[in-house]
Amino acid sequence: MTTREELRDKYLNEDRPATTARGLHHTALISSDVERTINFYQGLLGFPLTELIENRDYEGSSHFFFDIGNGNLLAFFDFPGLDVGPYKEVLGGLHHVAISVDPALWDELVARLKEAGVDHVVHSEVSVYFQDPDGARIELIADPLGEMYGNQVL
């Protein structure tokens, strides 16, 4: 097995080429209840709902989007009548979504979580981790984009 240091030496370099990507257009999660998801993300976290349309791939399913800033979206599908089961951490699956928030709002957002009775864990006084109503892990992080706990990662 290759060590982390060997991987860093092999793949990280200062003259890396420019990325072919323009940014994260959206990440799509699964919702068991559209209205509950809207109330959580728009009502509690303050991410405005931007669109609610039919999912082109599954009749009767909704595809809806929240503005998470910087031109990025957090999207959801619901799959009525399809038993998708509870959230589960699996290889190739989602571990968590880290969403950058304004440092001036971070304390207020943590207080909202507490007031709403959402279990959460604060880490390094800039990150708060919690689960959404369907169990997806979410992190709100007050570090600048491209930085994590004082380290430049971009």
C-alpha positions as a printed NumPy array, in Angstrom:
array([[  0.   ,   0.   ,   0.   ],
       [  1.317,   3.423,  -0.942],
       [  1.772,   5.821,   1.965],
       [  0.234,   9.266,   2.146],
       [  3.704,  10.853,   1.843],
       [  4.512,   8.788,  -1.231],
       [  1.233,   9.851,  -2.813],
       [  1.893,  13.503,  -1.967],
       [  5.395,  13.303,  -3.472],
       [  4.094,  11.573,  -6.589],
       [  0.97 ,  13.629,  -7.333],
       [  1.211,  17.065,  -5.679],
       [  3.322,  19.62 ,  -7.471],
       [  3.479,  23.378,  -7.596],
       [  3.111,  23.61 , -11.371],
       [ -0.128,  21.69 , -11.59 ],
       [ -2.161,  22.379, -14.717],
       [ -5.329,  24.446, -14.627],
       [ -8.441,  22.436, -13.853],
       [-10.842,  21.514, -16.626],
       [-13.796,  22.192, -14.261],
       [-15.565,  25.507, -13.677],
       [-16.928,  24.637, -10.235],
       [-19.468,  22.383,  -8.574],
       [-22.737,  22.877, -10.442],
       [-24.721,  20.868,  -7.899],
       [-24.593,  17.869,  -5.646],
       [-27.793,  15.816,  -5.637],
       [-28.986,  14.087,  -2.472],
       [-32.143,  12.067,  -1.829],
       [-35.078,  13.406,   0.162],
       [-37.858,  11.324,   1.674],
       [-40.096,  14.383,   2.187],
       [-39.818,  17.432,  -0.085],
       [-41.534,  19.91 ,   2.255],
       [-39.527,  18.773,   5.287],
       [-36.32 ,  19.165,   3.27 ],
       [-37.346,  22.671,   2.165],
       [-38.146,  23.637,   5.759],
       [-34.747,  22.356,   6.919],
       [-32.493,  23.826,   4.232],
       [-34.384,  27.05 ,   3.491],
       [-36.134,  27.636,   6.793],
       [-33.425,  26.555,   9.259],
       [-30.172,  26.961,   7.355],
       [-31.167,  29.918,   5.176],
       [-30.403,  28.383,   1.764],
       [-33.074,  29.776,  -0.604],
       [-35.037,  27.305,  -2.719],
       [-34.361,  28.266,  -6.347],
       [-36.383,  25.735,  -8.344],
       [-38.717,  22.763,  -7.946],
       [-39.27 ,  20.733, -11.122],
       [-40.196,  17.199, -12.136],
       [-37.314,  14.742, -12.224],
       [-36.914,  13.784, -15.884],
       [-35.628,  10.314, -14.956],
       [-38.379,   9.125, -12.586],
       [-42.053,   9.94 , -13.145],
       [-43.681,  11.637, -10.151],
       [-40.316,  12.513,  -8.607],
       [-39.23 ,  16.071,  -7.858],
       [-35.825,  17.643,  -8.482],
       [-35.295,  20.762,  -6.387],
       [-32.424,  23.127,  -5.771],
       [-31.076,  25.382,  -3.015],
       [-28.668,  28.299,  -3.456],
       [-25.553,  27.623,  -1.368],
       [-23.692,  30.69 ,  -2.632],
       [-20.908,  31.387,  -5.09 ],
       [-23.042,  30.102,  -7.985],
       [-23.347,  26.61 ,  -6.445],
       [-26.439,  24.534,  -5.777],
       [-27.437,  21.747,  -3.428],
       [-30.044,  19.599,  -5.164],
       [-32.412,  16.856,  -4.072],
       [-34.559,  14.156,  -5.601],
       [-37.484,  12.444,  -3.987],
       [-38.526,   9.022,  -5.245],
       [-42.171,   8.436,  -4.251],
       [-43.029,   4.757,  -4.059],
       [-39.405,   3.645,  -4.252],
       [-38.044,   2.241,  -1.016],
       [-34.539,   3.737,  -1.014],
       [-33.901,   2.841,   2.639],
       [-32.129,   4.981,   5.256],
       [-28.918,   6.926,   4.681],
       [-25.914,   4.643,   4.697],
       [-22.204,   5.279,   4.398],
       [-20.861,   3.038,   1.633],
       [-17.836,   2.965,  -0.656],
       [-18.457,   5.401,  -3.474],
       [-21.185,   7.083,  -1.431],
       [-21.416,  10.42 ,   0.29 ],
       [-19.518,  10.978,   3.53 ],
       [-20.503,  14.615,   4.015],
       [-21.12 ,  17.869,   2.183],
       [-19.07 ,  20.819,   3.483],
       [-20.729,  24.153,   2.797],
       [-18.838,  27.405,   3.242],
       [-20.659,  30.029,   5.311],
       [-19.883,  33.623,   6.185],
       [-17.878,  33.668,   9.447],
       [-20.159,  36.463,  10.686],
       [-23.153,  34.087,  10.429],
       [-21.501,  30.912,  11.742],
       [-22.401,  31.425,  15.421],
       [-25.997,  32.255,  14.465],
       [-26.286,  29.096,  12.374],
       [-24.917,  26.95 ,  15.208],
       [-27.437,  28.607,  17.557],
       [-30.261,  27.824,  15.09 ],
       [-29.242,  24.166,  15.061],
       [-29.195,  24.097,  18.856],
       [-32.56 ,  25.865,  19.145],
       [-34.113,  23.448,  16.632],
       [-32.811,  20.454,  18.608],
       [-30.501,  19.269,  15.82 ],
       [-27.647,  17.18 ,  17.234],
       [-24.375,  18.723,  16.144],
       [-20.661,  18.698,  16.864],
       [-18.452,  21.789,  16.679],
       [-14.87 ,  21.233,  15.549],
       [-12.029,  23.792,  15.656],
       [-14.524,  26.615,  16.263],
       [-15.064,  26.976,  12.499],
       [-16.889,  23.748,  11.571],
       [-20.177,  22.303,  12.736],
       [-21.258,  18.814,  11.7  ],
       [-24.836,  17.509,  11.785],
       [-27.282,  15.345,   9.874],
       [-30.18 ,  16.529,   7.788],
       [-33.643,  14.987,   8.308],
       [-32.738,  12.035,   6.071],
       [-29.367,  11.387,   7.705],
       [-27.036,  13.023,   5.17 ],
       [-24.004,  14.49 ,   6.946],
       [-23.578,  18.212,   6.498],
       [-20.735,  20.479,   7.601],
       [-20.967,  24.254,   7.778],
       [-17.461,  25.682,   7.701],
       [-16.504,  29.316,   8.267],
       [-13.005,  29.002,   6.776],
       [-12.504,  30.792,   3.449],
       [-12.969,  28.755,   0.287],
       [ -9.708,  26.982,  -0.488],
       [ -8.657,  26.884,   3.171],
       [ -9.264,  24.269,   5.854],
       [ -8.408,  24.868,   9.513],
       [ -5.765,  27.44 ,   8.568],
       [ -4.183,  25.317,   5.831],
       [ -4.366,  26.255,   2.18 ],
       [ -5.864,  23.34 ,   0.26 ],
       [ -6.295,  25.167,  -3.038]])
